[in-house]
Amino acid sequence: MGLTSRRLNGRDESTFSQHCGLLEVRMMDSRRIALNRRHSQEMGALFARFLDAHPDVESEVHTAQMTDEQDAAWTEFSAELLRRHQAERSALADILEAEQRQSEVRD
């Protein structure tokens, strides 16, 4: 088994080989990591506001499930943010794919 690192497209990428073949592992783009982190923080903050507005939701009980009504309320409450997050992820994916195509043309 061996681990090697190389620079591709200005970013480090790693490959890991195993005795049963070659498994390639690519590190996630730092922009995608930052976007995922921000989305997680924003969704967490929104859920905290939802809980403030819906004190009947049991968030402190590990095994508690929301009722169908509570789940529908959360779906409606979070819909706008979820749409924005999906659009941002899609836009970043378009950028990353364009960069990948550019690098393949140069190679």
N, C-alpha and C positions, 0 to 999 in steps of 0.2 A: 504494500500500500504506500502511496506517496501523495503528498500535497504540494502542488506547485502554484505559483501566483504569476500573473502576467498583466501588463497594461494593455487594455483595449479601449478605444474610444475615450481616452483620458481617464478611465476608471480601472481600478484593480478588479480582476476577475480571477476566480480560483477554479482549478480543476482537481478532482480527487479521483484517483484510479484505485480500483479494487481488483482482487484476484479474479473475480468473475466477469470482469469487463471494465469499461471505462464509464464512469458516472461523472457528468459535468455539472458542477454547481456554480451558478452565477450569483454574485451578490446583487441584492436589490439596489437599484439606482437611488442615490441619496435624496433626490427630489421626491421620489415615490415614498420613501421612508418618512420624510418631513410632512408630506401631504397626509399620509395615513395617521401620523401622530396628531396633526392638527385636527383632522376629522374626528379622531377618537376623543380629543379634548372637547371639541365643540358639541359632539353628541352627548358626552357625559354631562356637560353644563346644561344642555337642553333637558336631559332626563332629570337633573336636579330641579330645574324649574317646573317640569311636569309633576314631580312628586310634591312640590310645594303647592301646586294648584289642585292636586288630587291626593289629599291626605289619607284617603281610604286604601291606597295602594300600599301593600306590605313590601317594602323594599329591604327591610332589615332581616327578614326571615329567609334563610338560604334556600329552603325548599318551596317557598311560596311562589305561586304562579298567579299571573294577572288573570282576572276574569275576562270573558269574551268582550264585555263592555269596556273594561279598562284597556284591553289590548287595542280595541278599535279607537278609543280616545287617544292612545299613544301614537297609533298609526297616523291619525289625522294631525296630531300635535307636531309630529316630526316630519311630515311629508315634504314641506318646503325645504328644510335643511337636507333631507335625503336626496331630493332632486338636485340641489346645488352640488352636493358631494359627488353624485353620479356624473354630473356634467364636468366637474373639475377633474375627476379621475379619467374620464374619456378624453378630455383635452390634453392631459399629460400623456396618456397612452399614444395619442396621435403624434405628439412631439417626439416621444421616445422611438416610435416606429419610423418616423421620418429620419431621425438621426441614425438609426440602424441601417436603413436603406442607403443613406449617404455614405456610411462607412463601408458598406459592402461594395458600392460602386468604386470607391477609392482603392479598395484592396484588390 
